Amino acid sequence: MKSIINLYLDWVNNYLSLEVFAEHNQISIKLASLIIKEGRILHEINTAGIDSLNTPAKTYFINKMEH
């Protein structure tokens, strides 16, 4: 199976609707939505670093990295 980041990038580059993305990947719409949200966060971390994240998840990742 593709990685979450690759699925996110596939959605960004090739799909206009969440429903079609979910159908083509044979997953539920809820799972497709989660993949897109998580993929965006992971992609941001990989490409620009944690400082560029502007989401509530930023605090989560900062707290997890401090341990």
mmCIF file of the N, C-alpha and C atoms, coordinates in Angstrom:
data_MODEL
# 
_entry.id   MODEL 
# 
loop_
_atom_site.group_PDB 
_atom_site.id 
_atom_site.type_symbol 
_atom_site.label_atom_id 
_atom_site.label_alt_id 
_atom_site.label_comp_id 
_atom_site.label_asym_id 
_atom_site.label_entity_id 
_atom_site.label_seq_id 
_atom_site.pdbx_PDB_ins_code 
_atom_site.Cartn_x 
_atom_site.Cartn_y 
_atom_site.Cartn_z 
_atom_site.occupancy 
_atom_site.B_iso_or_equiv 
_atom_site.pdbx_formal_charge 
_atom_site.auth_seq_id 
_atom_site.auth_comp_id 
_atom_site.auth_asym_id 
_atom_site.auth_atom_id 
_atom_site.pdbx_PDB_model_num 
ATOM 1   N N  . MET A 1 1  ? 0.841   -1.191 0.000  1.00 0.00 ? 1  MET A N  1 
ATOM 2   C CA . MET A 1 1  ? 0.000   0.000  0.000  1.00 0.00 ? 1  MET A CA 1 
ATOM 3   C C  . MET A 1 1  ? 0.884   1.252  0.000  1.00 0.00 ? 1  MET A C  1 
ATOM 4   N N  . LYS A 1 2  ? 0.396   2.276  -0.626 1.00 0.00 ? 2  LYS A N  1 
ATOM 5   C CA . LYS A 1 2  ? 1.130   3.535  -0.689 1.00 0.00 ? 2  LYS A CA 1 
ATOM 6   C C  . LYS A 1 2  ? 1.279   4.144  0.702  1.00 0.00 ? 2  LYS A C  1 
ATOM 7   N N  . SER A 1 3  ? 2.308   4.950  0.879  1.00 0.00 ? 3  SER A N  1 
ATOM 8   C CA . SER A 1 3  ? 2.467   5.628  2.156  1.00 0.00 ? 3  SER A CA 1 
ATOM 9   C C  . SER A 1 3  ? 1.423   6.739  2.277  1.00 0.00 ? 3  SER A C  1 
ATOM 10  N N  . ILE A 1 4  ? 1.214   7.197  3.495  1.00 0.00 ? 4  ILE A N  1 
ATOM 11  C CA . ILE A 1 4  ? 0.221   8.256  3.728  1.00 0.00 ? 4  ILE A CA 1 
ATOM 12  C C  . ILE A 1 4  ? 0.599   9.526  2.967  1.00 0.00 ? 4  ILE A C  1 
ATOM 13  N N  . ILE A 1 5  ? 1.875   9.857  2.957  1.00 0.00 ? 5  ILE A N  1 
ATOM 14  C CA . ILE A 1 5  ? 2.302   11.060 2.227  1.00 0.00 ? 5  ILE A CA 1 
ATOM 15  C C  . ILE A 1 5  ? 2.044   10.894 0.738  1.00 0.00 ? 5  ILE A C  1 
ATOM 16  N N  . ASN A 1 6  ? 2.359   9.728  0.196  1.00 0.00 ? 6  ASN A N  1 
ATOM 17  C CA . ASN A 1 6  ? 2.122   9.500  -1.233 1.00 0.00 ? 6  ASN A CA 1 
ATOM 18  C C  . ASN A 1 6  ? 0.640   9.545  -1.573 1.00 0.00 ? 6  ASN A C  1 
ATOM 19  N N  . LEU A 1 7  ? -0.196  8.996  -0.701 1.00 0.00 ? 7  LEU A N  1 
ATOM 20  C CA . LEU A 1 7  ? -1.643  9.077  -0.922 1.00 0.00 ? 7  LEU A CA 1 
ATOM 21  C C  . LEU A 1 7  ? -2.120  10.519 -0.880 1.00 0.00 ? 7  LEU A C  1 
ATOM 22  N N  . TYR A 1 8  ? -1.613  11.284 0.075  1.00 0.00 ? 8  TYR A N  1 
ATOM 23  C CA . TYR A 1 8  ? -1.970  12.702 0.166  1.00 0.00 ? 8  TYR A CA 1 
ATOM 24  C C  . TYR A 1 8  ? -1.573  13.443 -1.112 1.00 0.00 ? 8  TYR A C  1 
ATOM 25  N N  . LEU A 1 9  ? -0.341  13.229 -1.566 1.00 0.00 ? 9  LEU A N  1 
ATOM 26  C CA . LEU A 1 9  ? 0.121   13.906 -2.780 1.00 0.00 ? 9  LEU A CA 1 
ATOM 27  C C  . LEU A 1 9  ? -0.665  13.459 -4.008 1.00 0.00 ? 9  LEU A C  1 
ATOM 28  N N  . ASP A 1 10 ? -1.048  12.192 -4.039 1.00 0.00 ? 10 ASP A N  1 
ATOM 29  C CA . ASP A 1 10 ? -1.894  11.693 -5.127 1.00 0.00 ? 10 ASP A CA 1 
ATOM 30  C C  . ASP A 1 10 ? -3.225  12.439 -5.127 1.00 0.00 ? 10 ASP A C  1 
ATOM 31  N N  . TRP A 1 11 ? -3.800  12.620 -3.945 1.00 0.00 ? 11 TRP A N  1 
ATOM 32  C CA . TRP A 1 11 ? -5.076  13.343 -3.840 1.00 0.00 ? 11 TRP A CA 1 
ATOM 33  C C  . TRP A 1 11 ? -4.916  14.790 -4.284 1.00 0.00 ? 11 TRP A C  1 
ATOM 34  N N  . VAL A 1 12 ? -3.884  15.460 -3.808 1.00 0.00 ? 12 VAL A N  1 
ATOM 35  C CA . VAL A 1 12 ? -3.650  16.867 -4.150 1.00 0.00 ? 12 VAL A CA 1 
ATOM 36  C C  . VAL A 1 12 ? -3.489  17.044 -5.662 1.00 0.00 ? 12 VAL A C  1 
ATOM 37  N N  . ASN A 1 13 ? -2.745  16.149 -6.276 1.00 0.00 ? 13 ASN A N  1 
ATOM 38  C CA . ASN A 1 13 ? -2.391  16.313 -7.687 1.00 0.00 ? 13 ASN A CA 1 
ATOM 39  C C  . ASN A 1 13 ? -3.392  15.736 -8.674 1.00 0.00 ? 13 ASN A C  1 
ATOM 40  N N  . ASN A 1 14 ? -4.226  14.771 -8.238 1.00 0.00 ? 14 ASN A N  1 
ATOM 41  C CA . ASN A 1 14 ? -5.020  14.046 -9.225 1.00 0.00 ? 14 ASN A CA 1 
ATOM 42  C C  . ASN A 1 14 ? -6.524  13.991 -8.991 1.00 0.00 ? 14 ASN A C  1 
ATOM 43  N N  . TYR A 1 15 ? -7.004  14.509 -7.881 1.00 0.00 ? 15 TYR A N  1 
ATOM 44  C CA . TYR A 1 15 ? -8.431  14.357 -7.585 1.00 0.00 ? 15 TYR A CA 1 
ATOM 45  C C  . TYR A 1 15 ? -9.084  15.689 -7.260 1.00 0.00 ? 15 TYR A C  1 
ATOM 46  N N  . LEU A 1 16 ? -10.361 15.789 -7.638 1.00 0.00 ? 16 LEU A N  1 
ATOM 47  C CA . LEU A 1 16 ? -11.146 16.976 -7.315 1.00 0.00 ? 16 LEU A CA 1 
ATOM 48  C C  . LEU A 1 16 ? -12.109 16.730 -6.170 1.00 0.00 ? 16 LEU A C  1 
ATOM 49  N N  . SER A 1 17 ? -12.421 15.469 -5.896 1.00 0.00 ? 17 SER A N  1 
ATOM 50  C CA . SER A 1 17 ? -13.372 15.191 -4.814 1.00 0.00 ? 17 SER A CA 1 
ATOM 51  C C  . SER A 1 17 ? -12.869 14.060 -3.922 1.00 0.00 ? 17 SER A C  1 
ATOM 52  N N  . LEU A 1 18 ? -13.240 14.164 -2.684 1.00 0.00 ? 18 LEU A N  1 
ATOM 53  C CA . LEU A 1 18 ? -12.889 13.154 -1.698 1.00 0.00 ? 18 LEU A CA 1 
ATOM 54  C C  . LEU A 1 18 ? -13.552 11.820 -2.030 1.00 0.00 ? 18 LEU A C  1 
ATOM 55  N N  . GLU A 1 19 ? -14.771 11.882 -2.524 1.00 0.00 ? 19 GLU A N  1 
ATOM 56  C CA . GLU A 1 19 ? -15.522 10.664 -2.843 1.00 0.00 ? 19 GLU A CA 1 
ATOM 57  C C  . GLU A 1 19 ? -14.835 9.829  -3.922 1.00 0.00 ? 19 GLU A C  1 
ATOM 58  N N  . VAL A 1 20 ? -14.366 10.484 -4.968 1.00 0.00 ? 20 VAL A N  1 
ATOM 59  C CA . VAL A 1 20 ? -13.700 9.755  -6.053 1.00 0.00 ? 20 VAL A CA 1 
ATOM 60  C C  . VAL A 1 20 ? -12.358 9.201  -5.573 1.00 0.00 ? 20 VAL A C  1 
ATOM 61  N N  . PHE A 1 21 ? -11.631 9.987  -4.791 1.00 0.00 ? 21 PHE A N  1 
ATOM 62  C CA . PHE A 1 21 ? -10.364 9.509  -4.215 1.00 0.00 ? 21 PHE A CA 1 
ATOM 63  C C  . PHE A 1 21 ? -10.594 8.252  -3.382 1.00 0.00 ? 21 PHE A C  1 
ATOM 64  N N  . ALA A 1 22 ? -11.614 8.278  -2.529 1.00 0.00 ? 22 ALA A N  1 
ATOM 65  C CA . ALA A 1 22 ? -11.934 7.122  -1.687 1.00 0.00 ? 22 ALA A CA 1 
ATOM 66  C C  . ALA A 1 22 ? -12.323 5.921  -2.550 1.00 0.00 ? 22 ALA A C  1 
ATOM 67  N N  . GLU A 1 23 ? -13.145 6.147  -3.536 1.00 0.00 ? 23 GLU A N  1 
ATOM 68  C CA . GLU A 1 23 ? -13.592 5.055  -4.410 1.00 0.00 ? 23 GLU A CA 1 
ATOM 69  C C  . GLU A 1 23 ? -12.415 4.419  -5.154 1.00 0.00 ? 23 GLU A C  1 
ATOM 70  N N  . HIS A 1 24 ? -11.540 5.232  -5.719 1.00 0.00 ? 24 HIS A N  1 
ATOM 71  C CA . HIS A 1 24 ? -10.408 4.714  -6.478 1.00 0.00 ? 24 HIS A CA 1 
ATOM 72  C C  . HIS A 1 24 ? -9.411  3.953  -5.607 1.00 0.00 ? 24 HIS A C  1 
ATOM 73  N N  . ASN A 1 25 ? -9.336  4.307  -4.333 1.00 0.00 ? 25 ASN A N  1 
ATOM 74  C CA . ASN A 1 25 ? -8.414  3.625  -3.421 1.00 0.00 ? 25 ASN A CA 1 
ATOM 75  C C  . ASN A 1 25 ? -9.108  2.555  -2.591 1.00 0.00 ? 25 ASN A C  1 
ATOM 76  N N  . GLN A 1 26 ? -10.386 2.346  -2.865 1.00 0.00 ? 26 GLN A N  1 
ATOM 77  C CA . GLN A 1 26 ? -11.197 1.329  -2.192 1.00 0.00 ? 26 GLN A CA 1 
ATOM 78  C C  . GLN A 1 26 ? -11.154 1.468  -0.670 1.00 0.00 ? 26 GLN A C  1 
ATOM 79  N N  . ILE A 1 27 ? -11.387 2.709  -0.217 1.00 0.00 ? 27 ILE A N  1 
ATOM 80  C CA . ILE A 1 27 ? -11.434 3.008  1.215  1.00 0.00 ? 27 ILE A CA 1 
ATOM 81  C C  . ILE A 1 27 ? -12.680 3.835  1.497  1.00 0.00 ? 27 ILE A C  1 
ATOM 82  N N  . SER A 1 28 ? -13.039 3.940  2.774  1.00 0.00 ? 28 SER A N  1 
ATOM 83  C CA . SER A 1 28 ? -14.205 4.741  3.141  1.00 0.00 ? 28 SER A CA 1 
ATOM 84  C C  . SER A 1 28 ? -13.869 6.231  3.032  1.00 0.00 ? 28 SER A C  1 
ATOM 85  N N  . ILE A 1 29 ? -14.892 7.041  2.948  1.00 0.00 ? 29 ILE A N  1 
ATOM 86  C CA . ILE A 1 29 ? -14.702 8.488  2.895  1.00 0.00 ? 29 ILE A CA 1 
ATOM 87  C C  . ILE A 1 29 ? -14.075 8.989  4.195  1.00 0.00 ? 29 ILE A C  1 
ATOM 88  N N  . LYS A 1 30 ? -14.463 8.395  5.323  1.00 0.00 ? 30 LYS A N  1 
ATOM 89  C CA . LYS A 1 30 ? -13.863 8.786  6.609  1.00 0.00 ? 30 LYS A CA 1 
ATOM 90  C C  . LYS A 1 30 ? -12.362 8.509  6.616  1.00 0.00 ? 30 LYS A C  1 
ATOM 91  N N  . LEU A 1 31 ? -11.970 7.340  6.141  1.00 0.00 ? 31 LEU A N  1 
ATOM 92  C CA . LEU A 1 31 ? -10.553 7.001  6.093  1.00 0.00 ? 31 LEU A CA 1 
ATOM 93  C C  . LEU A 1 31 ? -9.816  7.904  5.106  1.00 0.00 ? 31 LEU A C  1 
ATOM 94  N N  . ALA A 1 32 ? -10.423 8.188  3.978  1.00 0.00 ? 32 ALA A N  1 
ATOM 95  C CA . ALA A 1 32 ? -9.810  9.084  2.993  1.00 0.00 ? 32 ALA A CA 1 
ATOM 96  C C  . ALA A 1 32 ? -9.569  10.461 3.606  1.00 0.00 ? 32 ALA A C  1 
ATOM 97  N N  . SER A 1 33 ? -10.527 10.951 4.346  1.00 0.00 ? 33 SER A N  1 
ATOM 98  C CA . SER A 1 33 ? -10.391 12.254 5.007  1.00 0.00 ? 33 SER A CA 1 
ATOM 99  C C  . SER A 1 33 ? -9.246  12.233 6.018  1.00 0.00 ? 33 SER A C  1 
ATOM 100 N N  . LEU A 1 34 ? -9.165  11.177 6.795  1.00 0.00 ? 34 LEU A N  1 
ATOM 101 C CA . LEU A 1 34 ? -8.087  11.042 7.780  1.00 0.00 ? 34 LEU A CA 1 
ATOM 102 C C  . LEU A 1 34 ? -6.720  10.976 7.096  1.00 0.00 ? 34 LEU A C  1 
ATOM 103 N N  . ILE A 1 35 ? -6.630  10.221 6.022  1.00 0.00 ? 35 ILE A N  1 
ATOM 104 C CA . ILE A 1 35 ? -5.372  10.109 5.277  1.00 0.00 ? 35 ILE A CA 1 
ATOM 105 C C  . ILE A 1 35 ? -4.940  11.466 4.757  1.00 0.00 ? 35 ILE A C  1 
ATOM 106 N N  . ILE A 1 36 ? -5.872  12.236 4.234  1.00 0.00 ? 36 ILE A N  1 
ATOM 107 C CA . ILE A 1 36 ? -5.544  13.550 3.693  1.00 0.00 ? 36 ILE A CA 1 
ATOM 108 C C  . ILE A 1 36 ? -5.073  14.490 4.801  1.00 0.00 ? 36 ILE A C  1 
ATOM 109 N N  . LYS A 1 37 ? -5.758  14.470 5.940  1.00 0.00 ? 37 LYS A N  1 
ATOM 110 C CA . LYS A 1 37 ? -5.349  15.329 7.059  1.00 0.00 ? 37 LYS A CA 1 
ATOM 111 C C  . LYS A 1 37 ? -3.975  14.937 7.581  1.00 0.00 ? 37 LYS A C  1 
ATOM 112 N N  . GLU A 1 38 ? -3.770  13.654 7.838  1.00 0.00 ? 38 GLU A N  1 
ATOM 113 C CA . GLU A 1 38 ? -2.493  13.183 8.361  1.00 0.00 ? 38 GLU A CA 1 
ATOM 114 C C  . GLU A 1 38 ? -1.379  13.349 7.322  1.00 0.00 ? 38 GLU A C  1 
ATOM 115 N N  . GLY A 1 39 ? -1.705  13.076 6.071  1.00 0.00 ? 39 GLY A N  1 
ATOM 116 C CA . GLY A 1 39 ? -0.720  13.221 4.998  1.00 0.00 ? 39 GLY A CA 1 
ATOM 117 C C  . GLY A 1 39 ? -0.242  14.645 4.842  1.00 0.00 ? 39 GLY A C  1 
ATOM 118 N N  . ARG A 1 40 ? -1.158  15.596 4.995  1.00 0.00 ? 40 ARG A N  1 
ATOM 119 C CA . ARG A 1 40 ? -0.782  17.011 4.899  1.00 0.00 ? 40 ARG A CA 1 
ATOM 120 C C  . ARG A 1 40 ? 0.187   17.374 6.013  1.00 0.00 ? 40 ARG A C  1 
ATOM 121 N N  . ILE A 1 41 ? -0.108  16.935 7.228  1.00 0.00 ? 41 ILE A N  1 
ATOM 122 C CA . ILE A 1 41 ? 0.766   17.220 8.365  1.00 0.00 ? 41 ILE A CA 1 
ATOM 123 C C  . ILE A 1 41 ? 2.142   16.601 8.154  1.00 0.00 ? 41 ILE A C  1 
ATOM 124 N N  . LEU A 1 42 ? 2.167   15.338 7.777  1.00 0.00 ? 42 LEU A N  1 
ATOM 125 C CA . LEU A 1 42 ? 3.451   14.661 7.556  1.00 0.00 ? 42 LEU A CA 1 
ATOM 126 C C  . LEU A 1 42 ? 4.237   15.296 6.414  1.00 0.00 ? 42 LEU A C  1 
ATOM 127 N N  . HIS A 1 43 ? 3.535   15.666 5.362  1.00 0.00 ? 43 HIS A N  1 
ATOM 128 C CA . HIS A 1 43 ? 4.190   16.315 4.215  1.00 0.00 ? 43 HIS A CA 1 
ATOM 129 C C  . HIS A 1 43 ? 4.796   17.651 4.638  1.00 0.00 ? 43 HIS A C  1 
ATOM 130 N N  . GLU A 1 44 ? 4.054   18.436 5.409  1.00 0.00 ? 44 GLU A N  1 
ATOM 131 C CA . GLU A 1 44 ? 4.564   19.718 5.893  1.00 0.00 ? 44 GLU A CA 1 
ATOM 132 C C  . GLU A 1 44 ? 5.811   19.521 6.743  1.00 0.00 ? 44 GLU A C  1 
ATOM 133 N N  . ILE A 1 45 ? 5.788   18.544 7.619  1.00 0.00 ? 45 ILE A N  1 
ATOM 134 C CA . ILE A 1 45 ? 6.948   18.272 8.467  1.00 0.00 ? 45 ILE A CA 1 
ATOM 135 C C  . ILE A 1 45 ? 8.151   17.890 7.618  1.00 0.00 ? 45 ILE A C  1 
ATOM 136 N N  . ASN A 1 46 ? 7.935   17.051 6.620  1.00 0.00 ? 46 ASN A N  1 
ATOM 137 C CA . ASN A 1 46 ? 9.042   16.578 5.776  1.00 0.00 ? 46 ASN A CA 1 
ATOM 138 C C  . ASN A 1 46 ? 9.600   17.645 4.855  1.00 0.00 ? 46 ASN A C  1 
ATOM 139 N N  . THR A 1 47 ? 8.769   18.575 4.406  1.00 0.00 ? 47 THR A N  1 
ATOM 140 C CA . THR A 1 47 ? 9.240   19.540 3.415  1.00 0.00 ? 47 THR A CA 1 
ATOM 141 C C  . THR A 1 47 ? 9.676   20.866 4.008  1.00 0.00 ? 47 THR A C  1 
ATOM 142 N N  . ALA A 1 48 ? 9.019   21.308 5.060  1.00 0.00 ? 48 ALA A N  1 
ATOM 143 C CA . ALA A 1 48 ? 9.326   22.646 5.562  1.00 0.00 ? 48 ALA A CA 1 
ATOM 144 C C  . ALA A 1 48 ? 9.724   22.669 7.030  1.00 0.00 ? 48 ALA A C  1 
ATOM 145 N N  . GLY A 1 49 ? 9.616   21.575 7.707  1.00 0.00 ? 49 GLY A N  1 
ATOM 146 C CA . GLY A 1 49 ? 9.956   21.541 9.118  1.00 0.00 ? 49 GLY A CA 1 
ATOM 147 C C  . GLY A 1 49 ? 8.769   21.861 9.993  1.00 0.00 ? 49 GLY A C  1 
ATOM 148 N N  . ILE A 1 50 ? 8.866   21.527 11.241 1.00 0.00 ? 50 ILE A N  1 
ATOM 149 C CA . ILE A 1 50 ? 7.754   21.686 12.176 1.00 0.00 ? 50 ILE A CA 1 
ATOM 150 C C  . ILE A 1 50 ? 7.389   23.147 12.392 1.00 0.00 ? 50 ILE A C  1 
ATOM 151 N N  . ASP A 1 51 ? 8.323   24.068 12.255 1.00 0.00 ? 51 ASP A N  1 
ATOM 152 C CA . ASP A 1 51 ? 8.023   25.482 12.493 1.00 0.00 ? 51 ASP A CA 1 
ATOM 153 C C  . ASP A 1 51 ? 7.011   26.043 11.511 1.00 0.00 ? 51 ASP A C  1 
ATOM 154 N N  . SER A 1 52 ? 6.882   25.429 10.344 1.00 0.00 ? 52 SER A N  1 
ATOM 155 C CA . SER A 1 52 ? 5.941   25.937 9.355  1.00 0.00 ? 52 SER A CA 1 
ATOM 156 C C  . SER A 1 52 ? 4.514   25.440 9.568  1.00 0.00 ? 52 SER A C  1 
ATOM 157 N N  . LEU A 1 53 ? 4.340   24.441 10.432 1.00 0.00 ? 53 LEU A N  1 
ATOM 158 C CA . LEU A 1 53 ? 2.990   23.940 10.687 1.00 0.00 ? 53 LEU A CA 1 
ATOM 159 C C  . LEU A 1 53 ? 2.157   25.005 11.377 1.00 0.00 ? 53 LEU A C  1 
ATOM 160 N N  . ASN A 1 54 ? 0.967   25.207 10.883 1.00 0.00 ? 54 ASN A N  1 
ATOM 161 C CA . ASN A 1 54 ? 0.072   26.178 11.489 1.00 0.00 ? 54 ASN A CA 1 
ATOM 162 C C  . ASN A 1 54 ? -1.228  25.466 11.837 1.00 0.00 ? 54 ASN A C  1 
ATOM 163 N N  . THR A 1 55 ? -1.115  24.445 12.658 1.00 0.00 ? 55 THR A N  1 
ATOM 164 C CA . THR A 1 55 ? -2.274  23.645 13.026 1.00 0.00 ? 55 THR A CA 1 
ATOM 165 C C  . THR A 1 55 ? -2.201  23.290 14.501 1.00 0.00 ? 55 THR A C  1 
ATOM 166 N N  . PRO A 1 56 ? -3.305  22.863 15.080 1.00 0.00 ? 56 PRO A N  1 
ATOM 167 C CA . PRO A 1 56 ? -3.260  22.400 16.463 1.00 0.00 ? 56 PRO A CA 1 
ATOM 168 C C  . PRO A 1 56 ? -2.315  21.207 16.636 1.00 0.00 ? 56 PRO A C  1 
ATOM 169 N N  . ALA A 1 57 ? -2.049  20.488 15.578 1.00 0.00 ? 57 ALA A N  1 
ATOM 170 C CA . ALA A 1 57 ? -1.158  19.332 15.656 1.00 0.00 ? 57 ALA A CA 1 
ATOM 171 C C  . ALA A 1 57 ? 0.272   19.745 15.964 1.00 0.00 ? 57 ALA A C  1 
ATOM 172 N N  . LYS A 1 58 ? 0.630   21.002 15.700 1.00 0.00 ? 58 LYS A N  1 
ATOM 173 C CA . LYS A 1 58 ? 1.988   21.467 15.962 1.00 0.00 ? 58 LYS A CA 1 
ATOM 174 C C  . LYS A 1 58 ? 2.336   21.264 17.438 1.00 0.00 ? 58 LYS A C  1 
ATOM 175 N N  . THR A 1 59 ? 1.442   21.650 18.325 1.00 0.00 ? 59 THR A N  1 
ATOM 176 C CA . THR A 1 59 ? 1.675   21.485 19.753 1.00 0.00 ? 59 THR A CA 1 
ATOM 177 C C  . THR A 1 59 ? 1.824   20.014 20.102 1.00 0.00 ? 59 THR A C  1 
ATOM 178 N N  . TYR A 1 60 ? 1.011   19.177 19.501 1.00 0.00 ? 60 TYR A N  1 
ATOM 179 C CA . TYR A 1 60 ? 1.088   17.739 19.741 1.00 0.00 ? 60 TYR A CA 1 
ATOM 180 C C  . TYR A 1 60 ? 2.475   17.219 19.390 1.00 0.00 ? 60 TYR A C  1 
ATOM 181 N N  . PHE A 1 61 ? 2.970   17.567 18.198 1.00 0.00 ? 61 PHE A N  1 
ATOM 182 C CA . PHE A 1 61 ? 4.271   17.061 17.769 1.00 0.00 ? 61 PHE A CA 1 
ATOM 183 C C  . PHE A 1 61 ? 5.397   17.631 18.619 1.00 0.00 ? 61 PHE A C  1 
ATOM 184 N N  . ILE A 1 62 ? 5.315   18.880 19.006 1.00 0.00 ? 62 ILE A N  1 
ATOM 185 C CA . ILE A 1 62 ? 6.335   19.477 19.855 1.00 0.00 ? 62 ILE A CA 1 
ATOM 186 C C  . ILE A 1 62 ? 6.385   18.758 21.198 1.00 0.00 ? 62 ILE A C  1 
ATOM 187 N N  . ASN A 1 63 ? 5.213   18.509 21.782 1.00 0.00 ? 63 ASN A N  1 
ATOM 188 C CA . ASN A 1 63 ? 5.168   17.810 23.062 1.00 0.00 ? 63 ASN A CA 1 
ATOM 189 C C  . ASN A 1 63 ? 5.722   16.394 22.962 1.00 0.00 ? 63 ASN A C  1 
ATOM 190 N N  . LYS A 1 64 ? 5.438   15.696 21.885 1.00 0.00 ? 64 LYS A N  1 
ATOM 191 C CA . LYS A 1 64 ? 5.918   14.321 21.718 1.00 0.00 ? 64 LYS A CA 1 
ATOM 192 C C  . LYS A 1 64 ? 7.427   14.288 21.509 1.00 0.00 ? 64 LYS A C  1 
ATOM 193 N N  . MET A 1 65 ? 7.975   15.293 20.848 1.00 0.00 ? 65 MET A N  1 
ATOM 194 C CA . MET A 1 65 ? 9.409   15.311 20.571 1.00 0.00 ? 65 MET A CA 1 
ATOM 195 C C  . MET A 1 65 ? 10.214  15.686 21.800 1.00 0.00 ? 65 MET A C  1 
ATOM 196 N N  . GLU A 1 66 ? 9.613   16.331 22.784 1.00 0.00 ? 66 GLU A N  1 
ATOM 197 C CA . GLU A 1 66 ? 10.338  16.736 23.981 1.00 0.00 ? 66 GLU A CA 1 
ATOM 198 C C  . GLU A 1 66 ? 10.625  15.554 24.908 1.00 0.00 ? 66 GLU A C  1 
ATOM 199 N N  . HIS A 1 67 ? 9.919   14.474 24.756 1.00 0.00 ? 67 HIS A N  1 
ATOM 200 C CA . HIS A 1 67 ? 10.104  13.318 25.656 1.00 0.00 ? 67 HIS A CA 1 
ATOM 201 C C  . HIS A 1 67 ? 11.236  12.461 25.230 1.00 0.00 ? 67 HIS A C  1 
# 
